[in-house]
Amino acid sequence: MTIFEKSRKNRTGYSLPDEDSLEVQIEKAIPEELLRSKDPSLPESSETEVVRHYNNLSKKNFSVDSGFYPLGSCTMKYNPRINESIASLPGFTELHPYQPEKTFKGALELMYDLKKLLSEITGMKSFTLQPAAGAHGELTGMLIIKKYFRSKGEKRNKVIIPDSAHGTNPASAKMVGFDVVEIKSNDNGIVDLEDLKKQIDEDVAGIMLTNPNTLGLFEKDICKITEIAHEKGALMYYDGANLNAIMGKVKPGDMGFDIIHLNLHKTFSTPHGMGGPGSGPVGVAEFLKDYLPVPIVDLDNEKGYYLKWNLNNSIGRVRSFFGNFNVLVKAYSYILMMGKDGLRLASEMAVLNANYLRKKLSTMIPTAFPGICKHEAVFDGSVLVDDYNVKTIDLAKKLLDYNVHPPTIYFPLIVNEALMIEPSETESKENIDNYISIIKEILVEARNDPEKLKKAPYTTPVRRLDEVTASRSPVVSYRQETEG
């Protein structure tokens, strides 16, 4: 039930001073053109009812704080509360971007240090912290690539992207005006080098890769791929969504990437769910530093920390002000708290957890590709259709009845009935074992009564939706009808 449906006429949760007691009447304090001609259509509820309504709604939400959340391709790991506390300090929260630059030198120092830390972790030369999400970082990277070749007088119009890529990759390239060329994965789930060699030519501006890739597999031929790209004059773009698997172990810059984006809201301890806020900093090699968005934070012996605007080939602003600063504070806190050894251990534990789950679960549902995975494992759910007469979505819905979140399903698109599971480094062996035992229990139910499973979930506030209608004819608001 929405708050509008709970509304009762003339019920209120606030009180204002009597207008006669005010020094200035409201109508005179507000410009006439901003005054309403009629009352807004707002719910009428008491403070108690409003608090209870939204508190109850919050309990209906599933989150990493309420249960196991192994969402593949999007690292949903626990975010230490100390980083939230640090970001809530008044010195950060009371800043305003319109303050004179000299009054927020501390914030500039933090952003400068964060840039240096990200450069050290990734092997890139410089960073912009402006992009507000991973896809926004991709768009920024594509704009840099486009301007780079324009400045050289080259009209390259194609970007190569693997068939297992995140859906935002081709979308970002297309938005900048590039034609997308898809390359196939081989039988081992990594880039088919022969197909790459056939597709690449002097019209290719760049190759967008995730490593480990979206199947959770490390591109062992990455040095050959970058060599092939650079021989044709193309740039290598790194989608940093899966950096959680390689922090402290290998750097994208050492693999030969020229541009990267990172998802601070996945890898570096800032909340990822519920739509943000996100942060997708973009790092570049030395020869691309002048193409970054302005302003960038820099350090000068005389000025100290300052905003630098004079980059000769800058693509201009990609966001207002300096990015989602609150998210930057949390990521900075996380990196300092973890240190080099801690970040490496996080990656090692993420890979260990994923492979433990892969080994145990593969006795029931086969993996999509052979061999060791990195931070996530992808399973071929075709066995559910063939042996149990149910689909991947039925298993996913039933998991909700056990108070654990389903994995990503039907992605990557190249895997039939795909289940993509990432336990992350923050889950215990007991939690992973419990998840596996739940899936085993669900498969027993599927064997015995597949029709019942197809109607799950049974315990959630909302049962199975008509997803086709919801997609084609969504109802996204509730408007209360008013009298007259």
N, C-alpha and C positions, 0 to 999 in steps of 0.2 A: 504494500500500500504506500502510495506517495504521500508527502507532507500536504499536498493539496487536497487529497482525499480525506485527510484527518482534520482539515480546516473546519472551524465552526464560526459562524458569523459573530462579530463583535468580541471574539476572544483575542487577548493580546498577551505578549510576553515582555512588554516594556512600558515605560511611562516617561513622558517628557514634561519639563516644567510648564506651568501655566503660562500661556503666551503673554498675558498681561504683565507678568513679572519679568519678562525679558527686556533688556535695555533697547534692543533693536528687534523689530518684528521680522519674522522669517521672510515674509514677502518682500520686505525692503532690503534684506541682506543678500538675496539671491537675484541675479539678473532676470528680468521678466521673461525673456525668451527661454530660460531654463526651467521655469515653473510649469508644473503639470496642469493640464486642464481637467483631468479626472484622476481618480485614485488608481494606482497600479494594481494589476491582478496578482496579489501576493497572498499566500496562505495566512490564515488567522489562527494562531496557536499560542498556548501558554509557553513560558520558558521551560517548564518541566517537560511538557510534551515534546518540544523541539529537541531537548537534550536526550531524552529517552529514544526518540525516533532515530537520530543519527548515531547514537551509541549502539543501538540494536543493528542498524545497517552495517556498522563497522565489524560487528561480530559475524556477519554473514559472508564477509569477504575472506577469501583464502589468501594467505601470505606466507612468506618464508618464516615469519615469527610464529605462525600457528601450526605449521606442519611441513613435512618433507616436500620440496618444490623442485623436482629434477627436470626443469624445462630445458631441453636441448637447444643449442645455438644461442641461448640467452642466459648467461651465467647468473643464476639467482642464488647467490651465496649470502650468508648472514653478514650483516653490516654492523661492526662493533659500535656500541652505543657511545664510546668515548669520542668517536669522530663526530657524532651528532652533537655531543655536548660542546666540543671545541667550536664547531661551526655556529653554535648558538650564543657564543660570547658576545656581549654588547659591542665590543670593538669591531666586530664583523657585521652584525645585524643592523647596526645603526649607521653604517656608511651609506652615502648616497652618491650615485654616479655623477651628479652635477656639482659635487663639491670641487673646489679648486684642487688641482693636481697635487699641490704641495701638502695638502691635508690628508692624503691617503697613501703616503709613502710606504707605510707598513704593508698595505694590501698589494702594492706594486712589488715589493720585495718578495712577498709570498708567491705571487704569480711568476716572477722571474726565477725563483728557486725551483718552483714546480716544473717550469719549462726545462731547466737544467737536469732535473731528476728524470723527467720523461725522455730527454735526449740520451741520458746515460743508459736507461733501461732498454731503449729501442735502437740505439746506434744512429740516430738522426742528428742533424746539425742544429736545427732550430724549429720552434713550434709556434703556432697560433693557438690561443685558448678560446677563441670566439665561438666556434661551432657549438650548437646547442644539443646535438645528438649525433649518433653514428651516421645516419643517412645524410645529415647536414654536413658532417665531415667529408663524406664521399663526394657530395656536391661541390664542396670547396676544393677538394683534390682535383676533380674533373675540370673545374674552372681554371685552376693553376696550369694543368696540362694543356688546356686549350690556348691560354694566353702565352705559354712558353713557346709553342710551335708557331703561333701567329707572330711573335716577336722575332722568330727566326725566318719568317717569310714562308713557312710551310703550311699547307692546308690539309693536314692529316684529318681524316673524318671517321676513323673506325676505332673501336675499343674491343679487345678480346676478353671474354668472360667465360669461365668454365660452366658446364651445365649443372654443377652442384652449388653454384653461388647463392648467396643471400639474394632475395628478390629485390632488395634496394639497390644492388650493384647495377644491373641493367637499367633500372629506373633512373638512377643518378646520372649515368652516362648519357641516356637518351634526353634527359632534361637540358643538358648542356649542348645538345645538338649532334652528338656522336651516333653513328650507326653501330649497333651491337652485333658482334660476331661470336657465336657460341662454339666452344671447343668441347669435345667429348671427354668423359672420364674413361680410363681403361678398366680392365677386369679387376684391377687392384684398388679401384676407387680414387686414383689420382690422375693428374693431367696426362692425356695421351700425347706424347711428344711428337709422334708422326702427324697427328691431326693438327697440332700447333704449327709445325713446320709448313704444312699445306696452307694454313689460313693466314699466316703473318706475311706482310709485305710492307712497302714504304708508305702505304696509306694508314697504317696502324699507329695511333698515337700512344696507346698504352695497353697494358694487360692488368686487369684487376684480379687479384688472388687473395684468398684467405689461407693462412698456413699456421696451424693445422687447418685443413679445409673443412667444409661444412659437413662432411661425413665423419669428422673427428680424426682424420688421418693426416699424417705429416707428409707433405710433398717432398719426398726424398730426392727428386730431381730438380729441386728449386734452383740450384746454381746453373744447371743447364738451361732452365727456362729463362732466367735472367740474362744469360749469355745470348740466347737466341733473340730475345727482345732487344737488347742493346746493340746487337749486330745490325739490326734493322733501324736503329735510331729511336726505337719506342721506349717509353718510360714504364717502370714497374710500380704499380699501386698496391699497397698492402691494406686489406681490410682487417683492422685490429680487433674484431669481435672475439676472436679466440686466443687472445694474448694470454689469457689465464692459464694456458697449458705450457707456455714456454718462458715465462718471466724468470730471469736469472739464469736461463739455460742457453738461449740463443737470441740474437738480436736481428730484427728485420733488416736493419741497415747492413749487417754482415751477410745477409742472404742476397743482397743486391737490389733491394727496394729503394726507389727514389722518393716516394711520397707514401705516407701512412696516415691512417686515422686511428685513434684509440677510443674505446668506449669506457670512460671513467665510471659510468654508471653500471658497468658490468664487472670490470676488472679491479677497480681501485676503491671499493667500499663506499659507493653512494647508492641509495635506494634505486632499484631499477623498475619495479612494478608500478602500476597505476598511472602510467603516462608521464612519468618524469618527476622532477626535472632531470634532464640528461646533460651530458657534456661529451663532445666529440673532437678533442684537440687534433690538429693536423700537424705532422712533422715532415720536414723536407730535408733533402741532401743540400750540401753547400751551394751548388750551382742554382738552386731554386729559392734561396733565402729571400731575394728581393721580390718574389711573386706572392708572398704571404699577404693575407689581409692586414690592413692597418686599422688601429695602431697596434704595434707590438711593444711589449715591455722590454726595456733595455737598461743597461747600466753604464754610467759615464763617471769618470773620475771627478768631474766638477759638478754635474747635475745630480749625481746619485742615481736612484731608480727613477725612470721617466718613461713617458709614452712617446714612442718614435713613429713619426708619420711619413717621413721622406724615404719611402722605398720606391725605387725607380719603376719597377714593373708590377707593383701591387695590383691585385684584382679588386681592391677596394674593400669596403666593409661587407661582411656577410651576416652580421648581427649587430644589434645596438650595443653600445658600451663594450664590455670586456668579456662577455660570455656569462654563463651561470656561475657567478662568483661563489655562492654558497656550496655548490658542488665541488668547486676547485679546492676549497678549504678542507672538505672531507677527504678528498683524494690525497691532498698534501699530508694530512694527518696520518692517513693509513700508510703511506709510503715511509714516512719517518718512523712510525711505530714498528713496522715490519722490518725495515732495513734490507740490505742485499740478501742476507741469508734467509730472512723470513719470506721474502718474495719467491726465492728459489724453492723453499720448502712448500709454499702454497701451491706452486705448479706441480711439484713432485707428488703431493697428496692428492691433487685433482686428478692426475693421471693414474695414480694407484687406485683411487676409488672407482674411476670409470672402468678400469680394466678388471677390477674385482667383480663389479656388477656385470660386465660383459661376459666374463667367464662363467659366472653362476647362471645368468639368465639365458645364455645361449644353449643350454641343455633343453630349454622349453621353446624358445623362439630363436631361430638362427640369425646370426649377424648378417648384415647386407654385404659386407666384404671381409675377406680373411685378414688375420693378423692383429697385432697390437694396435689399439687406438690411443688417442691422447686424452683429452679432457672429457670427451663424450663418446657414446657408442650408438650406432645406428643399427636397428634390427629390421629384418624383412618379415612383416606381419602376414605374408601370404599364407603361412601355415594356419593362421586363425580362420581364414576363409575355407581352406582346403580340408582341414582336420576337425574344426570345431563349429563350422557353419555360422561364425560371427565375423565381425569386422574389427579393425583396429579401433574405430570410434566407439564400439561397444565396450571394449576393454577399458578405454580411456574414461568413459562415462562411469563405469562401475568402480573405478579407483576412487572416485569422489565419495562413495559410500563408506570408504575406509579412512576418510579424513587425510588422504594424501593426494597431492596434485598429479594429474596425468602428465606424461612427458609431451613434448612436441610430437604431433602426428601428421602423417601425410607430407612430411618434408624431411629431407630433400625430395623433390618431385621425381627424381630418377629411381627411387626405391619404392617398390610395390608395398602398399599398406604400411608405410614406414612408421617406426617408433624411434624417436631420437631422445636419448636420455643422458643428462649431465648431472651427476650427483654433487659436483663441486667439491672443493677441499674441506668445506666446513661441516660435512655430514659424517657421523660416526659409522663404524662397521655395523653396529646394532641397527641403526636406522636403515642402512642399505639392505641388510639381511631381512628386516621386516618388510621392506618394499618388495623384495623378491618373493618372500613367502605369501604376500598378498596377491601378487600376480599368479602364483601357483594355485592359490585357492580359487581365484577367479576362473582360471582355466578348467578346474574341476567342475565348477558350476556351469561353464560353457558346454562342457562335455555332457553333463546331465540334463541341462535345461537351457538350451541356447535362446529360446524365445523369451524367457524371463530376462536373460542378460541384455537382450536387445531393447528392453524398456527401462534399463537403469539410466540415471541414478534414482534411488528411492528415498534418500534421506536429506536431500538438499532443498533449500527454500524454493528453488526453481527446478522443475524437472527438465526433461529433454525438450528443447525448443524446435520449432519448425525453422531450421536454419536457412532454407531456401527463401521462404517468405521474409524472414528477418533480414536477409541480405538484399532482396529485391525491393521490399516495401517496408523499410524500417520505420518504426514510430519512435522518435528520439526525444519527444517532449510531451508533457501533459499540461494542457491549458484549461484552467478552471473557467467554466462558463459563468459569467456575471449577469446579474439581473439587468434588464434593459439593454 
